Amino acid sequence: MPFSYFCVKLSFFVSSMVLEWSSFNMPNFSQALSAMAPFCRFLLFVVFVALISFKAQFVSCVTDSNDAAALQSLKDSWQNIPPSWKNSDDPCGAWDGVKCVDSRVTQLGLSTMGLAGKLSGDIGGLTELKSLDLSFNKDLTGSLSPRIGDLLNLNILILAGCSFTGDIPDEIGNLGELSFLALNSNNFSGTVPPSLGKLSNLYWLDLADNQLTGSIPVSTPNSPGLDQLKNAKHFHFNKNQLSGTISPQLFSSDMELIHVLFDGNQLTGTIPSTLGLVQTLEVLRLDRNDLSGEVPSSLNNLSSVNEL
Protein backbone atom coordinates (compact mmCIF):
# COMPACT_ATOMS: atom_id res chain seq x y z
CA MET A 1 0.00 0.00 0.00
CA PRO A 2 1.49 3.43 -0.92
CA PHE A 3 2.31 5.46 2.16
CA SER A 4 0.45 8.54 0.89
CA TYR A 5 -2.71 6.46 0.52
CA PHE A 6 -2.28 5.18 4.09
CA CYS A 7 -1.96 8.73 5.43
CA VAL A 8 -5.13 9.92 3.64
CA LYS A 9 -7.14 6.97 4.92
CA LEU A 10 -5.83 7.55 8.45
CA SER A 11 -6.77 11.23 8.40
CA PHE A 12 -10.31 10.39 7.27
CA PHE A 13 -10.53 7.80 10.03
CA VAL A 14 -9.40 10.23 12.74
CA SER A 15 -11.80 12.94 11.49
CA SER A 16 -14.74 10.57 11.58
CA MET A 17 -13.81 9.48 15.10
CA VAL A 18 -13.66 13.10 16.30
CA LEU A 19 -17.08 13.88 14.82
CA GLU A 20 -18.54 10.75 16.36
CA TRP A 21 -17.16 11.57 19.82
CA SER A 22 -18.33 15.20 19.57
CA SER A 23 -21.93 13.99 19.20
CA PHE A 24 -21.84 12.14 22.56
CA ASN A 25 -23.67 13.53 25.61
CA MET A 26 -20.70 15.02 27.37
CA PRO A 27 -20.46 18.36 29.14
CA ASN A 28 -18.25 19.78 26.40
CA PHE A 29 -16.13 18.82 23.48
CA SER A 30 -12.86 19.17 25.43
CA GLN A 31 -13.89 16.27 27.62
CA ALA A 32 -14.33 14.17 24.48
CA LEU A 33 -10.86 15.02 23.36
CA SER A 34 -9.45 14.13 26.77
CA ALA A 35 -11.21 10.80 26.63
CA MET A 36 -9.67 10.17 23.22
CA ALA A 37 -6.10 10.81 24.42
CA PRO A 38 -5.11 7.13 24.83
CA PHE A 39 -6.48 6.32 21.41
CA CYS A 40 -4.63 9.26 19.83
CA ARG A 41 -1.36 8.12 21.37
CA PHE A 42 -1.97 4.71 19.82
CA LEU A 43 -2.58 6.30 16.41
CA LEU A 44 0.64 8.31 16.71
CA PHE A 45 2.52 5.09 17.45
CA VAL A 46 1.00 3.45 14.35
CA VAL A 47 2.03 6.42 12.21
CA PHE A 48 5.58 6.32 13.64
CA VAL A 49 5.96 2.60 12.88
CA ALA A 50 4.58 3.11 9.38
CA LEU A 51 7.06 5.93 8.72
CA ILE A 52 10.00 3.80 9.88
CA SER A 53 8.85 0.88 7.74
CA PHE A 54 8.33 3.08 4.71
CA LYS A 55 11.76 4.71 5.11
CA ALA A 56 13.48 1.32 5.47
CA GLN A 57 11.75 -0.01 2.38
CA PHE A 58 12.64 3.09 0.40
CA VAL A 59 16.30 3.01 1.39
CA SER A 60 16.67 -0.72 0.66
CA CYS A 61 15.49 -0.22 -2.92
CA VAL A 62 17.81 2.64 -3.86
CA THR A 63 20.55 1.45 -6.23
CA ASP A 64 24.11 2.70 -5.88
CA SER A 65 24.41 5.69 -8.21
CA ASN A 66 27.43 4.32 -10.09
CA ASP A 67 25.74 0.95 -10.63
CA ALA A 68 22.54 2.67 -11.74
CA ALA A 69 24.49 4.73 -14.27
CA ALA A 70 26.27 1.64 -15.60
CA LEU A 71 22.99 -0.24 -16.05
CA GLN A 72 21.42 2.79 -17.69
CA SER A 73 24.26 2.83 -20.23
CA LEU A 74 23.59 -0.85 -21.01
CA LYS A 75 19.88 -0.16 -21.27
CA ASP A 76 20.57 2.61 -23.79
CA SER A 77 22.60 0.24 -25.99
CA TRP A 78 20.04 -2.62 -26.00
CA GLN A 79 16.70 -3.24 -27.63
CA ASN A 80 13.96 -5.59 -26.44
CA ILE A 81 14.76 -4.94 -22.80
CA PRO A 82 12.35 -6.34 -20.17
CA PRO A 83 9.28 -4.12 -19.57
CA SER A 84 10.29 -3.62 -15.93
CA TRP A 85 13.40 -1.77 -17.13
CA LYS A 86 11.13 0.86 -18.68
CA ASN A 87 8.81 1.29 -15.71
CA SER A 88 11.30 2.14 -12.97
CA ASP A 89 14.51 4.10 -12.44
CA ASP A 90 15.56 1.84 -9.56
CA PRO A 91 17.26 -1.33 -10.90
CA CYS A 92 17.66 -2.97 -7.49
CA GLY A 93 14.03 -2.40 -6.64
CA ALA A 94 12.25 -3.40 -9.81
CA TRP A 95 14.35 -4.52 -12.79
CA ASP A 96 14.02 -8.14 -13.90
CA GLY A 97 17.32 -10.01 -13.95
CA VAL A 98 19.03 -7.65 -11.50
CA LYS A 99 19.93 -8.81 -8.01
CA CYS A 100 21.53 -6.59 -5.39
CA VAL A 101 23.14 -6.74 -1.97
CA ASP A 102 23.28 -3.53 0.09
CA SER A 103 22.32 -1.42 -2.93
CA ARG A 104 25.14 -2.88 -5.07
CA VAL A 105 24.38 -4.90 -8.20
CA THR A 106 25.81 -8.41 -7.76
CA GLN A 107 23.99 -10.41 -10.44
CA LEU A 108 22.79 -9.62 -13.95
CA GLY A 109 20.95 -12.52 -15.55
CA LEU A 110 19.07 -11.95 -18.82
CA SER A 111 19.40 -15.28 -20.60
CA THR A 112 17.01 -15.92 -23.54
CA MET A 113 15.40 -12.49 -23.24
CA GLY A 114 15.66 -11.61 -26.94
CA LEU A 115 18.07 -8.75 -26.24
CA ALA A 116 19.53 -7.00 -29.28
CA GLY A 117 22.50 -4.65 -29.48
CA LYS A 118 26.05 -4.63 -28.17
CA LEU A 119 27.70 -5.29 -24.83
CA SER A 120 29.09 -1.79 -24.70
CA GLY A 121 28.21 0.95 -22.28
CA ASP A 122 29.88 1.10 -18.91
CA ILE A 123 29.85 -2.65 -18.17
CA GLY A 124 33.06 -2.24 -16.18
CA GLY A 125 31.28 0.11 -13.79
CA LEU A 126 29.45 -2.78 -12.10
CA THR A 127 32.39 -3.38 -9.81
CA GLU A 128 30.52 -5.64 -7.34
CA LEU A 129 29.10 -7.90 -10.05
CA LYS A 130 29.60 -11.60 -9.30
CA SER A 131 27.51 -13.21 -12.03
CA LEU A 132 26.86 -12.07 -15.61
CA ASP A 133 24.64 -14.26 -17.80
CA LEU A 134 23.48 -12.92 -21.16
CA SER A 135 23.41 -16.30 -22.87
CA PHE A 136 21.29 -17.22 -25.87
CA ASN A 137 20.44 -13.72 -27.01
CA LYS A 138 21.27 -14.23 -30.68
CA ASP A 139 20.99 -10.55 -31.53
CA LEU A 140 23.71 -9.48 -29.12
CA THR A 141 26.57 -8.68 -31.48
CA GLY A 142 29.87 -6.85 -31.78
CA SER A 143 33.07 -7.28 -29.82
CA LEU A 144 33.48 -7.61 -26.08
CA SER A 145 34.63 -4.47 -24.34
CA PRO A 146 38.05 -4.78 -22.64
CA ARG A 147 36.32 -3.16 -19.65
CA ILE A 148 34.87 -6.55 -18.84
CA GLY A 149 38.26 -7.11 -17.24
CA ASP A 150 37.35 -4.51 -14.60
CA LEU A 151 34.77 -6.84 -13.02
CA LEU A 152 37.26 -8.14 -10.49
CA ASN A 153 34.61 -9.80 -8.31
CA LEU A 154 33.09 -11.75 -11.19
CA ASN A 155 32.69 -15.45 -10.49
CA ILE A 156 30.45 -16.51 -13.39
CA LEU A 157 30.56 -15.22 -16.98
CA ILE A 158 28.13 -16.85 -19.42
CA LEU A 159 27.82 -15.35 -22.89
CA ALA A 160 27.09 -18.59 -24.75
CA GLY A 161 24.77 -18.67 -27.74
CA CYS A 162 25.05 -15.01 -28.74
CA SER A 163 26.65 -13.50 -31.85
CA PHE A 164 29.71 -11.78 -30.43
CA THR A 165 32.65 -11.28 -32.77
CA GLY A 166 36.29 -10.24 -32.67
CA ASP A 167 38.97 -11.33 -30.26
CA ILE A 168 38.39 -12.67 -26.78
CA PRO A 169 39.76 -9.82 -24.64
CA ASP A 170 43.07 -10.49 -22.89
CA GLU A 171 41.62 -8.58 -19.95
CA ILE A 172 39.43 -11.55 -19.02
CA GLY A 173 42.64 -12.93 -17.55
CA ASN A 174 42.36 -10.26 -14.84
CA LEU A 175 39.25 -11.88 -13.37
CA GLY A 176 40.95 -13.80 -10.60
CA GLU A 177 37.68 -14.88 -8.95
CA LEU A 178 36.26 -16.42 -12.12
CA SER A 179 35.25 -20.07 -11.84
CA PHE A 180 32.87 -20.45 -14.79
CA LEU A 181 33.61 -19.08 -18.27
CA ALA A 182 31.31 -19.96 -21.17
CA LEU A 183 31.90 -18.11 -24.44
CA ASN A 184 30.82 -20.98 -26.68
CA SER A 185 28.58 -20.74 -29.74
CA ASN A 186 29.52 -17.22 -30.80
CA ASN A 187 31.63 -15.89 -33.67
CA PHE A 188 34.82 -15.11 -31.78
CA SER A 189 37.99 -15.14 -33.87
CA GLY A 190 41.68 -14.71 -33.20
CA THR A 191 43.66 -16.87 -30.80
CA VAL A 192 42.97 -18.29 -27.37
CA PRO A 193 44.36 -15.65 -24.97
CA PRO A 194 47.30 -17.03 -22.93
CA SER A 195 46.10 -14.74 -20.12
CA LEU A 196 43.31 -17.25 -19.39
CA GLY A 197 46.05 -19.30 -17.72
CA LYS A 198 46.00 -16.82 -14.84
CA LEU A 199 42.46 -17.86 -13.86
CA SER A 200 43.55 -20.20 -11.10
CA ASN A 201 40.00 -20.68 -9.76
CA LEU A 202 38.54 -21.64 -13.12
CA TYR A 203 36.42 -24.78 -13.10
CA TRP A 204 34.68 -24.56 -16.47
CA LEU A 205 36.28 -23.25 -19.68
CA ASP A 206 34.08 -23.46 -22.77
CA LEU A 207 35.26 -21.79 -25.97
CA ALA A 208 33.62 -24.30 -28.33
CA ASP A 209 31.85 -23.50 -31.60
CA ASN A 210 33.62 -20.29 -32.53
CA GLN A 211 36.19 -19.37 -35.18
CA LEU A 212 39.31 -19.42 -33.02
CA THR A 213 42.64 -20.04 -34.71
CA GLY A 214 46.23 -20.70 -33.70
CA SER A 215 47.54 -23.15 -31.13
CA ILE A 216 46.41 -23.99 -27.61
CA PRO A 217 48.68 -21.80 -25.45
CA VAL A 218 50.93 -23.21 -22.74
CA SER A 219 53.04 -21.22 -20.31
CA THR A 220 56.52 -19.87 -20.97
CA PRO A 221 58.88 -17.94 -18.67
CA ASN A 222 57.27 -14.76 -19.98
CA SER A 223 53.65 -15.76 -20.51
CA PRO A 224 50.89 -17.75 -18.78
CA GLY A 225 49.21 -20.72 -20.43
CA LEU A 226 46.37 -23.17 -20.01
CA ASP A 227 48.62 -25.79 -18.41
CA GLN A 228 48.40 -23.63 -15.26
CA LEU A 229 44.66 -24.26 -14.85
CA LYS A 230 45.10 -27.02 -12.28
CA ASN A 231 41.54 -26.74 -10.93
CA ALA A 232 39.80 -26.82 -14.29
CA LYS A 233 37.53 -29.75 -14.99
CA HIS A 234 36.31 -28.79 -18.46
CA PHE A 235 38.35 -27.88 -21.54
CA HIS A 236 35.79 -27.41 -24.33
CA PHE A 237 37.59 -26.16 -27.45
CA ASN A 238 35.78 -28.22 -30.09
CA LYS A 239 34.35 -26.85 -33.35
CA ASN A 240 36.94 -24.14 -33.93
CA GLN A 241 39.87 -23.77 -36.34
CA LEU A 242 42.67 -24.40 -33.87
CA SER A 243 45.89 -25.64 -35.44
CA GLY A 244 49.40 -26.73 -34.54
CA THR A 245 50.38 -29.51 -32.19
CA ILE A 246 48.98 -30.33 -28.76
CA SER A 247 51.85 -29.58 -26.43
CA PRO A 248 52.76 -32.38 -23.97
CA GLN A 249 53.14 -29.58 -21.41
CA LEU A 250 49.39 -28.97 -21.51
CA PHE A 251 48.65 -32.00 -19.29
CA SER A 252 50.03 -33.14 -15.94
CA SER A 253 49.22 -35.50 -13.09
CA ASP A 254 48.03 -32.72 -10.78
CA MET A 255 45.23 -31.64 -13.11
CA GLU A 256 41.58 -32.47 -12.41
CA LEU A 257 40.17 -32.46 -15.94
CA ILE A 258 37.01 -34.46 -16.61
CA HIS A 259 36.22 -33.35 -20.17
CA VAL A 260 38.79 -32.62 -22.88
CA LEU A 261 36.93 -31.76 -26.08
CA PHE A 262 39.32 -30.86 -28.90
CA ASP A 263 37.35 -32.44 -31.77
CA GLY A 264 36.49 -30.59 -34.98
CA ASN A 265 39.65 -28.51 -35.28
CA GLN A 266 42.79 -28.60 -37.45
CA LEU A 267 45.24 -29.91 -34.86
CA THR A 268 48.27 -31.78 -36.16
CA GLY A 269 51.10 -33.96 -34.84
CA THR A 270 50.79 -36.78 -32.35
CA ILE A 271 48.61 -37.31 -29.30
CA PRO A 272 50.73 -36.36 -26.26
CA SER A 273 51.45 -39.24 -23.92
CA THR A 274 50.98 -36.90 -20.96
CA LEU A 275 47.23 -37.20 -21.45
CA GLY A 276 47.56 -40.52 -19.65
CA LEU A 277 48.60 -38.66 -16.50
CA VAL A 278 45.18 -37.05 -16.06
CA GLN A 279 43.51 -39.86 -14.14
CA THR A 280 40.26 -37.94 -13.67
CA LEU A 281 39.41 -37.89 -17.39
CA GLU A 282 35.99 -39.22 -18.34
CA VAL A 283 35.45 -37.81 -21.84
CA LEU A 284 38.25 -37.37 -24.38
CA ARG A 285 37.43 -36.19 -27.92
CA LEU A 286 40.23 -35.70 -30.43
CA ASP A 287 38.41 -36.80 -33.60
CA ARG A 288 38.01 -34.70 -36.77
CA ASN A 289 41.53 -33.27 -36.61
CA ASP A 290 44.70 -34.01 -38.62
CA LEU A 291 46.48 -35.92 -35.87
CA SER A 292 48.93 -38.65 -36.86
CA GLY A 293 51.03 -41.37 -35.26
CA GLU A 294 50.05 -44.08 -32.83
CA VAL A 295 47.75 -43.78 -29.86
CA PRO A 296 50.00 -43.58 -26.76
CA SER A 297 49.86 -46.65 -24.54
CA SER A 298 49.60 -44.32 -21.53
CA LEU A 299 45.95 -43.74 -22.43
CA ASN A 300 45.28 -47.25 -21.15
CA ASN A 301 45.74 -45.77 -17.67
CA LEU A 302 42.57 -43.68 -18.08
CA SER A 303 40.25 -46.13 -16.34
CA SER A 304 37.43 -43.59 -15.92
CA VAL A 305 37.10 -42.68 -19.61
CA ASN A 306 33.67 -43.57 -20.97
CA GLU A 307 33.82 -41.64 -24.24
CA LEU A 308 36.81 -41.58 -26.53
N, C-alpha and C positions, 0 to 999 in steps of 0.2 A: 504494500500500500504506500503510495507517495506520501511523504511527510506533510506536504502542504494540505493534502486532502484530509489527513488525520487532524491537523490543527483546525480546519474549518468545521469539521464534524464535532470536535470537542467544544468549540466556542458556541455552536448551536445548542449543544447539550447543556452546557452551563447556563446559557440564557434561559432555556426552557425551565431548568430547575429553579432559577431565581424567581421567575414569574409564578411558578407553581407555589413556591414557599410564600411569596408575597400575598397570595390569596387566602392564606390560612388565617384563622381567628386568633391573632396575636395582638398584643397591645400596640405594637408598632413594627415597622419594617426592619428596624435595627436589631430587634430581638431575633427576627428570622435569620438575619445575616450571622448573628452570633451563634445561633443554633447550627448554621451550616459550616462553621469554622473547621470542624474535624474533616468533613467531607472535602472542603476546599484544599486542606493540606494534602489529602490523599490525591486529589487531582493534580496538584503541583508536583507531587512525587512521580505520578505517571508521566507527566510532561517531561520531567527531568530525565527519567529512564529512556523515554522515546528519543530525546535529543541526543543522549549519549550513544544509543544504538544506531541512530541515523548517521551521526558523525563517524562512528567506527566503520560502518558499511561504506560510507563515502570515501574515507581515506584508503580502505583496503582495495578499492577498485581503481585508484589513480595510478596510471602507468608512469614509470620513470620517464622523464622528458626526453632523454637521449634515445631510449628504446622506442618511445612513441614516434620520434622523428625518423628513426631508421625504418620502422614498419611503414610509416607513411610514404617514405621514398620507394619502398617495394610496392606498395599499393598503387602508386602513381605509374609504375613501370609494367603493371600486370593488367590483363583483361580477364573477365569472367571470375572476378573475386567473389567470395561468399557474400550473400546479402547482408550478413551481420557486420561486415567491414564497411558498409555504406551507411549503416544506421546509427553508428556510435563513433565517438572520437576517443574512446577509452579501450584500447586493445585488451588489457588485462581483464576488464570488466565484462566485455561483450563479444569479442571477436572469436569466431570459430577457428579452431586449430592453434590458438595461442594459449599457452599455459604460463603462469607467473608464480614467483615466490618473492614475497616482500617487495612487490611492485616491479620486479625485474623479470623480463621475459626469459624463460629457461627452455621452452619447447616451442617449436613451430612445425606443425604437422598438417600438411595440405595435400596428402596423397590422393590421386585420382579425382581431383577437383575440376579438371578441365581448364586449369590456368593457362594463359597465353602471354607471351612476352619474354623478357630476359631477366636473368638473375643479376641485375645491376643494382642501382641504388646503393644505399649505405648498409649493405649486409654486414660489413665488419663492425658496425656500431652496436650490434647486439652482443655485447661483450660477456654477458652471463649465459648465453645460449649453450645448452647442453645437448640438444637433439634438434636436428634439421632434417625433415623428411618432405621432399617435394616430388616423390617418385610417381611415375606413370601419369605425368602431364605432358602429353606428346607435343604440345604447342609451346613448351618452354624451350627456347632456342638461344643461340649465341654462345659466346665463350664464358667461362667461369671467371669472375673477378678475382684477382690476386688477393683482394681484401678478405676473402674467405679464410685466409691464413691468420687473420686477426682474432678468430673465434677460439681463443686459447683454452676455453673451458669445454669445448665441444667434445662429446663422447660418441655421438652417433651422427653420421652423415650419409643420407640415402637420397641419391639423385637418379636412381635407376629408371629406365623406361621413359626418358625424356628425349630431347633432340639437341642436346648441347654439342657444341663443336669446338675445334681448336685444341690447344694443348691442355693437358691436366696441369694446373698450376703447381710449380715447385713449392709454393708457400703452404700447401697442404701438409708438407713435412714438418711444419711448425706446430701442428696440433698434437701436442704430446699426450693429451688425455684421450685421444681417439682410440676406440676399440672396434668400431664397426664402420667400414668404408665400402659403399656400394655405388659405383659409377657405371655399372654395366648397362648395356642396351641403349647407348647413345651414339654419337658420331664423333667421339674424341679421336684426334689424330696425334702425330708426334710420337715421342718415345715415353716409356714408363719412367717417371721421375725417380732418380736414385734417392732423392730426399725422403721417399716413403720408407726407406730403411731406418729412419729415425723414430718411427712410430712404434716404440717398444711395447706399448699396451695393446697393439692391434691384434684382434682376434679374427676378424673377417676382412678379407681383401678381395673384392670382386671388380675386375676391370674387363670382364668378358663382353663380347659382342660389340666391339668398337672398331676403329680403324688404326689401332696402334701399330707402330713399326719399330724396327731396331731390335736390340737384344734385351734379355732380361737382366737388369743390372745387379751386380754383386759389388761388395765393398772393396775399396782400395785404400791405401794410406791417406788419400786426400778426399775421399768421397764415400758416403754411406751406400748401402746396397740391401737388397731384399734378404740376403743371407743373415742379416741381423735381426730379423723378425722371429725371435725364438718362441714367442707366445702365440704366433698365428696358427690357426687351425685350417684356414681356407685360402688357397691360392687359386683363384678362378681367372685365368687369362685366355680362355678358349675363344675361338671365333674372332681373331684379330689378324694382323699381318706381321706378327713377330718373326724375326729371322735370326740367323747366327746359331751358335751352339748353346747348349744348356751347360753352364759352367758346373763342374763338380763341386765348386765352392758353395753353390746355392743350398746344398743340403748337408745336414750334420746330425749326429746322434742326439743332440740336446734340443732338437726341434719337436714340435707337437702337432705337426700337420696331419689332418685327416683327409682333406681333399686336395689333390693336385690335378688341376684341369688345364692342360696345355694343348688340347686337341684343336684342330682347325686353324693352324698357323703355317708358317713356312720355316720352321726350325730345322736345322741341319746337324750333321755330325752324329755322334753316338749317344746312347743313353748313359748318363753318368752312373757309375757303380755306387756312388754315395747315396743314391736314392734308397738303397737297401739298409741304410743306417736309420731311416725314419720309421721306427717300429710302430708308430701310431697310425700309419697310413691305412685308409679303408677304400678310397677310390683314387685310382691313378689312370689318367687319360692322356695318352701321347699320340693317338692315331691322327690321321690326316695331316701329317707333316712330311718332311723329306729326310727323316732320320735314317741312318744306315748302321751297319755293323750288327753284331750279335747282342741279344738281350743279356745283360750282366747276370751272372749266377747269384749275385747278392740279393736280387729281387726275390729269391726263394725264401729269404728271411722274413718277408712281409706277410706274416701269418694272418693278419687282420684284413687284408685286401679282399674285397668282395666284388670289385669291378675293375677290370684292367683292359 
